Amino acid sequence: MQPAQGRSTDRTLVVKRNLSSSSSGRRWFFGSIVLVSFGIAAGWALNGAWVVLPFAGIEMMVLGAALVVFERHVGDREAITIDGDRVVVERIRLGRTARHEFSRYWAQVVVTPGSGRNHGGLAMRSHGRQVEIGEFLTDDQRVAVAEELRRRLGT
């Protein structure tokens, strides 16, 4: 199974964000938006509407902050490894790794269907512990990954 945002080996399924552009592409996008926005604002300022410039600056600061936050999460991913009688779920967020280990024989894959604006959920559960996985997947991909994990677990 190889979801759109992940890759798969015999033992490991990796799920990560589907990035439509590279870091340099995002910087070029931001630079071009800054040039266009300030170009338009400068034109209005030259015609006497100088108050447009501070608003253009605020707008670019907010967009820049949003891109910085996005860029910090580019490396986020999940890896689910089935090795012998163990299932290891590693979640990497902002460079921090959380590792959860389950017994393969007791591990359950749980799918919560989504409805309306609520996205469905996918989790690995065993002995009262549950780890949410598949954050970067669509509802259809979550179902496909759940089926693949169940097949690999033999359940």
ZADOFI-493970 format. One record per residue: x, y, z of N, C-alpha, C in turn. Coordinates in pm, whole numbers, plus 32768, in hexadecimal, padded with zeros to 4 digits. Layout:
BEGIN
XYZXYZXYZ;...
! end
This chain:
BEGIN
80557F8980008000800080008057807A8000;803E80D57FA9808D814F7FA1802F81C57F90;8005820380007FAC82767FF57FF382EA7FB0;7FA4834A7F837FD983BC7F38804584057F85;8039840C800A80998457805A80FF83FD809E;81058380807C815F832980C781AA82CB806C;81FE827D80AC824382148064823D819980BC;825181298080824080AD80C982B3805080AA;82E38008810F833F7F9B80FA82FA7F1F812E;83417EAF813383027E35816382D57E4181F4;831E7E8F824482FF7E9782D282CF7F1F8300;82E97F8982B382CE801082E28274805B8281;821580A182BC81BF80FA826E81DA818782A2;820381E282498222826C826E81B982C78231;817F831D8284811A837C8256814D84088276;814C845E8210817884E782248122854481D2;813685C481E380E88629819B810386218106;809B863F80B880AA8649802880CD86DA8008;814C86F47FEF817B877D7FD68179879A7F41;813188027F1B812488247E8D819788797E5B;81E988AD7EB5825C88FE7E8A82CF88EB7EEC;834589107EBE83BC89057F1383C889837F6A;842889807FC6844189F6801A84658A6F7FC5;84B88A5A7F6184DE8ACC7F0C84668AFD7EBB;840F8AA27E9283968ACA7E4B833A8B1E7EA2;83318AF77F2282DE8B467F7E831B8BCF7F98;83A08BD97F9C83E28C5C7FAD83CA8CB47F32;83D48C797EBB83B98CC57E4183288CF67E3F;82CC8CA17E67823F8CC77E6F822D8D3F7ECC;82688D377F44825A8DA37FA582988E247F6E;830F8E197F3483508E907EFC82FD8ED17E8E;82C28E807E3982718EB97DCC81F28EFA7E03;81B58EBF7E68813E8EFB7EA681628F7F7EE9;81D68F837F2B82028FFF7F6B8215906C7F01;8258904C7E94826E90AF7E2A81EB90E27DF0;818E908A7DD3810E90B37D9980C191087DFD;80BA90DA7E79806D91227EDE80A591AF7EF8;812991B77F098164923A7F23816592917EA5;816C92547E30816192A17DB480D992E47DA8;807092997DC47FE992D27DC07FD8933B7E2D;8009931B7EA67FFC937A7F16804A93FB7EF9;80C093EE7EBC810E94667E9A80C694BC7E33;8085947B7DD4803794C77D717FC895177DB4;7F8294DA7E117F1995227E597F53958F7EB2;7FC895727EF1800795D77F47803196517EF4;8063963C7E7C808A96AD7E25801197007DFA;7F9C96C47DFD7F22970C7DDA7EDA97447E56;7F2097447EC87EE997837F3F7EAD97257FA5;7E9D96A87F867E6496497FE67ED69600802D;7F26964A80787F9C961380BA7F7995AB8126;7EFE95B0815B7ED8955381C67ED694C18195;7ED994AC81137EDB942580DC7F6093DE80FC;7FCE94288103805293EC811C805A93A081A0;802E93D982118037938A828E7FE3930B8289;7F6F931282487F1B929A823E7F5D923081E7;7FA09259817E7FEA91FB812A805A91BA817B;809D920A81CE810791D4822480D2916F8288;8060918E82C68023913183267FFB90B082E0;7FC090BF826B7F95904A821E800D8FEF81FD;807C902A81D780F38FDB81B581318F9B8231;812B8FE182A3815E8FA5831F810B8F2B8346;80878F34833980308EC3835A804A8E4E82FB;80558E6A827980728E00821980FB8DC38234;815E8E17825281E38DE4827281E28D8C82EF;81988DB58356818E8D6583D0814C8CDE83B3;80E48CDE836080A18C61833D81008C0382F2;81508C3A829981AF8BE8824F821E8BB382A9;82488C01830D82AD8BD2836C82768B5C83BC;81FA8B6883EC81BC8AFA843681B18A7F83DD;81858A908362817C8A208305820489E082F0;826A8A3182DC82F189FF82C2832689AD8338;830289D383B2832F8988842882F588FB842B;828288E683EB8240886483EE825A880F8371;82B2883C831A82CD87F4829E8304876882B9;83548757831F839186D5833D833B86788390;82C286A083B38269864B8402824685CE83B3;8247855C83F7822384DF83B582048473841D;81CF840683EC81B08393844081EB831783FD;822082BE844D8255823F8419821D81CF846E;81E1816D842C81A980F9847081FA80818441;82418041849F82977FD0847E82617F5384C0;82507EEB847282277E6984A882A07E0E849B;82D77DE8850F83527D9A8513833F7D258573;832F7CB1853C831B7C3B8591829A7C4685DE;82A57C458663822D7C4E86B782177CDA86EE;82597D3C86B4824B7DC786E282137E1F8673;81C67E84869D819A7EEF864581CC7F708683;821C7FBA863A82558037866C821B80AB861C;81E0810A866381AA81828624820181F7864F;8240823985EF829282B0860B824F832885CC;8237838C861E81FC840B85EE826484778601;828784BA859682EA8526859C82A085A98584;82A3860185E88264868585E082CA86EC860F;82E3874F85BA834187BB85D983C987858607;83F4871885C9847686DF85E9847786868664;8409867B86AB84018626872283C085A186FC;83FB8534872A83C884B0870A838284748782;83088447876C82BD83FB87D182B4836D879C;82E0830E87ED82E4828287C382868230881B;822F81E487D981CF818F882081DF810287EC;81E780A3884881FB8018882281867FC48854;81547F6C87FB80E47F15881B810A7E8587F9;80C77E27883B80D57D9B881580847D858796;80C17D448735807E7D2D86B57FFD7CDC86C6;7FFE7C8187257F8C7C2687357F157C6A8779;7F2D7CD687C17EC27D1C88067E9E7DA187C5;7EED7DCD87677ED67E4F87297E587E4C86D2;7E0B7EB686DB7D937EC4868A7D9C7F46863B;7D6C7F4285C17D637FBA856E7CD37FE98575;7CC0806685A17C3A809D85B67C2581128556;7BB7810C850A7B93817684AE7B1381B684DD;7B15823B84EB7A9D8287850D7A7182D18490;79F982B4845D79CF82F783E279B8838C83F7;79D683DA839179BE846A8397793284898368;790284FC8395787E85298369788185C0835C;785185F282EB784E868282D578D986BD82D7;78EE871D832F7971875F833979D287138392;799F86B383DF79F5866284357A3E85FA83E2;7AC285F983EC7B10859383A87B0B851483FB;7B1384A783B67B17842883FD7B9B84188446;7BA483B184947C1D839884E07C51830C84C6;7CD082FA84DD7D12827984D27D6D826D8549;7D6781FC858E7DB781EB86067DE6815C8612;7E53814B865C7E8580C986837E6880BD8718;7E2A804D87417DFD803F87CC7E277FB78802;7E4D7FB788837E6B7F3A88C97E737F55895E;7E357EFE89AC7E3C7F038A3E7E1D7F8D8A77;7DB57FCB8A467D8A804C8A7B7DD880C48A49;7E3D80AE89F87E8A811D89BE7E62812D892D;7E5E81A989007E3981C488757E9082358840;7EBE822387C57F10828987827ECB82AB86FF;7EAC832B86EC7E71835A86707EDC835B8603;7EB88329858E7F138329851B7EC5835884A0;7F0C837384357ECC839883B87E99842783B4;7ED7847F83FF7EAC850A84057EAF854E837C;7F0C852583287F1F856882A77ED185278236;7E7D84C482557E36847A81EF7DA684AA81E0;7D6F8495816A7CE184AE81547C9384398190;7C10844781997BBE83DB81D27BCC835A8181;7BCD836480FD7BDC82EC80AA7C6482AB80BE;7CCC82FD80CA7D5182C780E07D5C8287816A;7D1982C081CE7D19828382547CDF81F78250;7C7181E782087C32816381FC7C91810181B7;7CD2812E814B7D3080D881027DA780B18159;7DDC811181A57E4D80F581FD7E218095826C;7DAA80A782A17D76804E83097D6C7FBF82D5;7D387FAF825C7D2E7F2982217DB87EEB820F;7E177F3B81E17E9F7F0981CE7EDF7EE28253;7ECC7F3582B97F047F14833D7EC57E958375;7E427E8983667DFD7E0F83957E337D94834C;7E487DA182C97E7E7D31827C7F097D0B82AE;7F5C7D6F82C67FE47D5482F67FE67D1D8383;7F857D4783D57F7D7D12845D7F407C878460;7EFB7C6383F57EBC7BE083EF7E377BDB8437;7DF47C5284417D727C5484857D047C6D8422;
! end
